[in-house]
Amino acid sequence: MRRFSLITKLILLAVMAYAIVTIVSLQPKIDAQRAENEALSDEISALEQDNAALQEDIEALGSDDSVMKIARERLNYVLDGEIIYINSCE
């Protein structure tokens, strides 16, 4: 009976040692996954802000302001009385 108790203690000690080694060896992986999770969360937040801005642009399409903005940016239209400055350094 005494041997059984000793063998049980040795097995228990081996299992505990294995568990400790496993936990210690997995800790860097856990830290890396947490850092990646935070980076992805930041990227999601930035993309959600971009989506919100694009949604506002979509909702504004067809309004007078958006038509004027597109005409100015893409077609280089100007309003009467505006002065255009051309930067020749670029």
N, C-alpha and C positions, 0 to 999 in steps of 0.2 A: 504494500500500500504506500509505503514511503517513496518508492521509486516512481510510482504513478504520479505522486504529488510533485516530485522533482521534474519529471518529464513534462508535466502540465505547465509548470512554472517556466521551463525553458522554451516551450512552444509559445507561451504567452509573451515572453520576453522577445522572442524572434519576431512575432507578429507586431508588437509595439515598435520595435526597431525598424521594421519594414515600413510601417505607417509613418513614422517620423521622417525617414529618409525620403519617402514619396512626397510628403507634404513640403519638405524643404526643397526638393528638386522641382516641384510644380510651381512654387511661388514666383519665380521670374516669368513663367508663362502667364500666370494670372495677372501680374503687373503689366505685362505687354498687352494682354487682351483688354485690360481696363483703359490703358492709354489709347489703344485703337478705338475703343468704344467712345471715349471722350472726343477724339478727333472726328469720328463719324457723326456724333451728335452735333458738333459745331458745324460740320458740312451740311447736315440736314437743316439746321437753323438758317444758314446762309441761303440754301436753295429754297426754303420756304419763303424767305423774304423776297428772293428773285421772283418766285411764282406770284406772290402778292402784287409786286410791281407790274408784272406782265398782265395779271388779271385786271388791274386798274387801267392799263393801256388798252386792253381789249374792250373794256366797258366804255372807255372814252372815245372809241372809234366812231366816226360819224358826227361827232360834235364839231362845232365851228372851230374850237381851239385846236382839236387834233388835226383837222384838215389844214389849218394854217401852219401848224408845226411841221406836218409832212411836206407841205409845199415849200417851206423855207429850207428844210434839211435836204430833201431829195431833188427838188427842182430849182433851188436857189432863188426863189421868189423873194421880193422885198415889198414892203409897203410904200405907198407914196410918201415922199418927203424923207425917207431914211437915207442915211449916208453910209456907203459901204467902204470899209477900209481893207486894203489888200496888203498882207504882210509878205513882202518879197524875200524875207530871210528864210522862210521855210522851204 
